[in-house]
Amino acid sequence: MSRLAWQVATVAAIRSETPRVKTFTLSLPQWTPHHAGQHYDLRLTAPDGYQAERSYSIASPPEQTGEIELTVEEIAEGEVSGYLFEGVAVGDQLEVRGPIGGYFVWPAGPPDAPLLLVAGGSGVVPLMAMLRHRQRAGLRNPAVLLFSVRTPEEVIYQQELEALAASDPAFTLLLTYTRQAPADWPGYQRRLDAAMLAEAVAHLPGLPQCYVCGPTGLVESAATLLQAQGLPDEAIRTERFGPTGS
């Protein structure tokens, strides 16, 4: 089966990540190895034949075989995300195709190559696949995740990220809250800026490979600021999502 052919996946599990974000584990009859950073298309078909299709990044690492995890943010009036949140249960079937994408992927590379990940809201999903791949494959690339969210309730994968930061000295988690921070929060409380990105780069031994994912404004700003700090264009890869928390 071609990876671009549609197949019927079975919902094996549903996990709440935040009040507006869920992870759907899909069991695939024709599973294909993917690269961290790729996505799947998901298609819904109504009884009258109307179809709606959306693309969702893969959250699971390539080492998780036979299934994929798609982390989905519920969008106001979103016909696909709304149906996934309200109309889908474990055991249901969904049409998907993939994996898709070859630009925004992390090939791992040399074990000492630094990695800078910059996310806004649900833009963290493909970056989480990279971090999970790094962990599952036993890689120890020095890595930093700079994650911009609006409020404490919107930190996707918070417990897993904090556990990874506590157990892996080569990984640094940097959170910035743009609307409301936790009480007594000692870290960033503003939108991404040049000083914040410079501090993130300073955590790494040398110029990193950068992956930036999130809303268009955040992505364009971060890429411009990273270029101004001397990172070459080929070291910065970007992917834009629709409106989301940043």
C-alpha positions as CSV (number, residue, x, y, z in Angstrom):
1,M,0.0,0.0,0.0
2,S,1.2,3.5,-0.9
3,R,1.7,5.7,2.1
4,L,-0.5,8.2,0.3
5,A,-3.4,5.7,0.0
6,W,-6.2,6.1,2.5
7,Q,-6.5,3.4,5.2
8,V,-9.0,2.8,8.0
9,A,-7.4,3.2,11.4
10,T,-9.0,2.1,14.7
11,V,-8.9,4.5,17.7
12,A,-7.0,2.5,20.4
13,A,-6.9,5.2,23.1
14,I,-7.8,8.8,23.8
15,R,-5.8,10.9,26.3
16,S,-6.5,14.4,27.5
17,E,-3.4,16.6,27.4
18,T,-5.1,19.9,28.4
19,P,-8.7,21.1,28.5
20,R,-8.6,21.8,24.8
21,V,-6.1,19.2,23.6
22,K,-6.4,15.4,23.2
23,T,-4.1,12.7,21.9
24,F,-5.6,10.0,19.8
25,T,-3.7,6.7,19.4
26,L,-4.6,5.1,16.1
27,S,-3.9,1.5,15.3
28,L,-3.0,1.1,11.6
29,P,-3.5,-2.0,9.5
30,Q,-0.7,-0.8,7.2
31,W,1.8,0.9,9.5
32,T,4.7,2.7,7.8
33,P,7.8,3.9,9.6
34,H,7.8,7.7,9.8
35,H,10.4,10.4,10.6
36,A,10.0,12.7,13.6
37,G,8.3,15.9,12.2
38,Q,6.0,14.3,9.6
39,H,2.2,14.3,9.6
40,Y,-0.9,12.4,8.6
41,D,-4.0,13.5,6.8
42,L,-7.3,12.6,8.5
43,R,-10.5,12.6,6.5
44,L,-14.1,12.5,7.7
45,T,-17.0,11.6,5.4
46,A,-20.6,12.5,6.2
47,P,-23.5,10.2,5.3
48,D,-24.4,12.6,2.4
49,G,-20.9,12.2,1.0
50,Y,-19.5,15.6,2.2
51,Q,-15.8,15.2,3.2
52,A,-13.6,17.3,5.5
53,E,-9.8,16.8,5.7
54,R,-7.1,18.1,8.0
55,S,-3.4,17.4,8.6
56,Y,-2.1,16.6,12.0
57,S,1.5,16.2,13.1
58,I,2.6,12.8,14.5
59,A,3.4,13.0,18.2
60,S,4.7,9.5,18.6
61,P,8.3,8.5,17.9
62,P,9.3,6.2,15.0
63,E,10.1,3.5,17.5
64,Q,6.4,3.2,18.4
65,T,5.4,0.6,15.9
66,G,2.0,-0.5,14.6
67,E,0.3,2.8,15.6
68,I,0.6,6.5,15.6
69,E,-0.4,9.2,18.0
70,L,-2.0,12.4,16.8
71,T,-2.4,15.3,19.3
72,V,-5.3,17.6,18.3
73,E,-6.2,21.0,19.6
74,E,-10.0,21.7,19.6
75,I,-10.5,24.8,17.4
76,A,-13.6,27.0,17.9
77,E,-16.1,25.9,15.2
78,G,-13.6,23.5,13.8
79,E,-15.6,20.8,12.0
80,V,-12.9,18.1,12.2
81,S,-11.4,18.9,15.6
82,G,-14.9,19.3,17.0
83,Y,-16.0,15.9,15.8
84,L,-12.9,14.3,17.1
85,F,-13.5,15.8,20.6
86,E,-17.2,15.2,20.8
87,G,-18.0,12.3,18.4
88,V,-15.1,9.8,18.6
89,A,-14.6,7.1,21.1
90,V,-12.2,4.2,21.6
91,G,-13.0,1.5,19.0
92,D,-14.2,4.0,16.3
93,Q,-12.6,4.0,12.9
94,L,-11.0,7.0,11.1
95,E,-9.6,7.4,7.6
96,V,-6.0,8.5,7.5
97,R,-3.1,8.6,5.1
98,G,0.6,9.2,5.6
99,P,3.3,9.7,6.7
100,I,3.7,12.9,4.8
101,G,6.4,15.6,4.7
102,G,10.1,15.6,4.1
103,Y,11.3,19.1,5.0
104,F,10.4,19.6,8.7
105,V,12.0,16.4,9.9
106,W,14.8,15.7,12.3
107,P,17.2,13.1,10.9
108,A,19.1,12.9,14.3
109,G,22.5,13.3,12.8
110,P,25.7,13.3,14.8
111,P,25.2,12.5,18.4
112,D,26.8,15.8,19.5
113,A,24.8,18.1,17.1
114,P,22.9,20.6,19.2
115,L,19.1,20.9,18.7
116,L,17.0,23.9,19.4
117,L,13.2,23.5,19.3
118,V,10.9,26.5,19.5
119,A,7.2,26.0,19.9
120,G,4.0,28.0,20.3
121,G,0.9,26.2,21.6
122,S,0.1,23.0,19.7
123,G,3.2,23.6,17.5
124,V,5.0,21.5,20.2
125,V,3.5,18.3,18.7
126,P,6.0,17.5,16.0
127,L,8.8,18.7,18.3
128,M,7.6,16.3,20.9
129,A,8.0,13.5,18.3
130,M,11.6,14.6,17.9
131,L,12.3,14.6,21.7
132,R,10.6,11.2,22.1
133,H,12.7,9.8,19.2
134,R,15.8,11.2,20.8
135,Q,14.9,9.5,24.1
136,R,13.8,6.2,22.7
137,A,16.8,5.9,20.3
138,G,19.2,6.6,23.2
139,L,20.5,9.8,21.6
140,R,22.1,12.4,23.7
141,N,22.2,15.4,21.4
142,P,22.2,18.6,23.6
143,A,18.7,19.9,23.2
144,V,16.6,22.9,24.3
145,L,12.8,23.3,24.0
146,L,11.6,26.9,24.2
147,F,7.9,26.6,24.6
148,S,5.5,29.6,24.5
149,V,2.0,29.2,26.0
150,R,-0.7,31.5,27.2
151,T,-1.5,30.0,30.6
152,P,-0.4,27.1,32.9
153,E,-3.4,25.0,31.8
154,E,-2.2,25.1,28.2
155,V,1.2,23.4,28.6
156,I,0.8,20.3,26.4
157,Y,2.8,17.2,27.6
158,Q,3.8,19.2,30.8
159,Q,4.5,16.2,33.1
160,E,6.4,14.3,30.4
161,L,8.6,17.3,29.5
162,E,9.3,18.1,33.1
163,A,10.3,14.5,33.8
164,L,12.6,14.5,30.8
165,A,14.2,17.7,31.9
166,A,14.7,16.3,35.4
167,S,16.3,13.0,34.2
168,D,18.3,14.1,31.2
169,P,21.1,16.7,31.9
170,A,21.5,17.2,28.1
171,F,17.9,18.5,27.8
172,T,16.7,21.9,28.9
173,L,13.0,22.9,29.1
174,L,12.3,26.7,28.9
175,L,8.7,27.8,29.3
176,T,7.3,31.3,28.8
177,Y,3.8,32.3,29.7
178,T,2.3,35.2,27.7
179,R,-0.9,35.8,29.6
180,Q,-0.8,34.2,33.0
181,A,2.1,32.5,34.8
182,P,1.9,30.2,37.8
183,A,2.2,31.8,41.2
184,D,5.8,32.6,42.1
185,W,7.0,31.6,38.6
186,P,10.7,32.5,38.2
187,G,10.9,32.1,34.5
188,Y,9.8,34.0,31.4
189,Q,6.5,35.9,31.3
190,R,6.5,37.4,27.8
191,R,6.3,36.7,24.1
192,L,9.4,35.4,22.4
193,D,12.1,38.0,21.9
194,A,15.7,38.3,20.9
195,A,17.0,38.0,24.5
196,M,15.0,34.9,25.2
197,L,16.2,33.2,22.0
198,A,19.8,34.2,22.7
199,E,19.6,32.6,26.2
200,A,18.2,29.4,24.7
201,V,21.0,29.2,22.1
202,A,23.5,29.9,25.0
203,H,22.4,26.7,26.7
204,L,23.9,24.7,23.7
205,P,27.5,24.0,22.8
206,G,27.7,25.7,19.4
207,L,25.2,26.7,16.8
208,P,22.2,24.4,16.7
209,Q,19.9,23.0,14.1
210,C,16.6,24.8,14.8
211,Y,13.0,23.7,14.4
212,V,10.3,26.3,14.9
213,C,6.6,25.4,14.9
214,G,3.5,27.4,15.9
215,P,1.3,30.2,14.7
216,T,2.6,32.2,11.7
217,G,3.5,35.4,13.7
218,L,5.5,33.4,16.3
219,V,7.3,31.4,13.6
220,E,8.2,34.3,11.4
221,S,9.4,36.4,14.4
222,A,11.5,33.5,15.8
223,A,13.1,32.7,12.5
224,T,14.0,36.4,11.9
225,L,15.5,36.8,15.4
226,L,17.5,33.6,15.0
227,Q,18.9,34.8,11.7
228,A,19.9,38.1,13.3
229,Q,21.9,36.0,15.8
230,G,24.0,34.6,13.1
231,L,22.3,31.3,12.4
232,P,22.3,30.4,8.7
233,D,19.1,29.9,6.8
234,E,19.7,26.2,6.3
235,A,19.9,25.7,10.1
236,I,16.4,27.0,10.6
237,R,13.4,25.0,9.6
238,T,9.9,26.2,10.2
239,E,6.3,25.0,10.1
240,R,3.2,27.1,10.6
241,F,0.0,26.1,12.2
242,G,-3.4,27.9,12.4
243,P,-4.4,30.1,15.3
244,T,-3.4,28.7,18.6
245,G,-1.9,29.7,22.0
246,S,1.4,31.5,21.8
